Amino acid sequence: MNSNRRILKFVLSIIFCYLFLSILAIVFNWQWRPLNRINLISDIFVITDSLNKADTSGFSSDSMVVIEKIPEKDFNLYVRPNLITDFSSDFTKPSLKRLVKKLDDLKHGKKTKIRIAYFGDSMIEGDLITENLRKLLQTEFGGQGVGFVPITSPNSKFRQSVIHKYSNNWNKESFKTLGKNNFLFLSGYLFSGNNSWVEMKDLTITDTNAVIEKKLIYGHSALTASVTANGYVFNIPTNESYGELLFDKGTSPYAKIVSSNSSLALYGISLESESGIILDNFSFRGISGVEFFTIDSAFLKAIAAKTNYDLLVFQYGVNVLYKPDNINFNWYARLLIPAVKKLKNSFSNADFIIVSTADRAFRYDGEYKSARGIDTLIKIQATTAYETGASFYNQFETMGGHNSIVEWANAKPSLANKDYIHPNLRGAEILAKHFFEAIMLDYKKYTQTIKK
């Protein structure tokens, strides 16, 4: 009898754990390949929201999304390639109104700094896309430096824009930890360490005479703390939730930090010129972007108050397409809209672009083709931009639309990996060039407007 009870308890505990993991996988887009195949609730978990008032069984991609018509707005602009749109039907007006004005200031010699936060998943990991975009923008408008680099990174050996080394005794919290620390940085990470070190050398600097500011990005410390930065000891205030320590200013591209107190939250180092374009890469593998809703709002506003971002770029989607037959993404819309609103409200002085998913392919009937749900997902991403007042850029159509990732992977030389998800270095360079040209088109609209 006791044996039967133990077996029953064991089976029930396994079912409960498996159900819990299944719910996590759906709600937070957490992925583990064996679970993806047999998620307990994947076929019954349907969330209704403002985008879907009716039963979605047998829906078409168009029937999922209800668009509220707004005067002087044209939602269908979202399908246009090579275009950043705020859905204005007046095609002569720029979409990134704040950014293009500051770009023009830089172009005409004003000493100002334009900071761009580029959020993404493994599509931008290792500074892919952003490295080339940064180079193009800095060449056109000025600026030096790689920008923000986290304390540690899973792609530090792959990244080509910075030499990045660190000790192995750093403590790390992230979007993936069960604690869900709501004081994570925009990178999705928080680090702490005692006698832990990190050093980096910026490889993007082309002007050896450029003055480079080295800043330590830190968070709250419960106790009095200090760090050693490039050989000098600095005390860190204990009454701040977020701070930036300018610990060096000179032509050297090198930075090193040693942390002496494990109660001090550290996020990373920024290497940046005194003026020009600064582009920060915030890549986090395997997420869908909804995770930003978990970060504390007051903390986000504290970051915005000290780090004046002019543009936020929000590129996600391939991890939402984790099953070949998924075509219902209402759950994603429900979680995505609050996350975008939270970021937009926190960084209210910045322009905001939602970049659609790139192409992703699965094997259907023996050959690789674009994911069946990709059109629906992109429409949901565009709807999020439309409803939150963000701009939108259709990366999927820009790279060639349906089956483009297959063509890129099979090209000679190839532009994408054979996983039919990730562009390689050559493909990332093409995507960066297209996005840069879309920004320049928006800037041209502004310059033509002010000449009238």
Helices and strands as residue ranges (DSSP letters): H 2-27, H 33-37, G 75-79, E 84-85, H 97-107, E 113-120, G 122-127, H 130-141, E 147-150, E 162-166, E 171-174, E 189-202, E 212-221, E 225-229, E 232-236, E 242-250, E 254-273, E 276-283, G 290-294, H 297-306, E 309-315, H 330-346, E 351-355, E 361-364, E 367-370, H 374-388, E 391-393, H 395-398, H 404-410, H 425-451
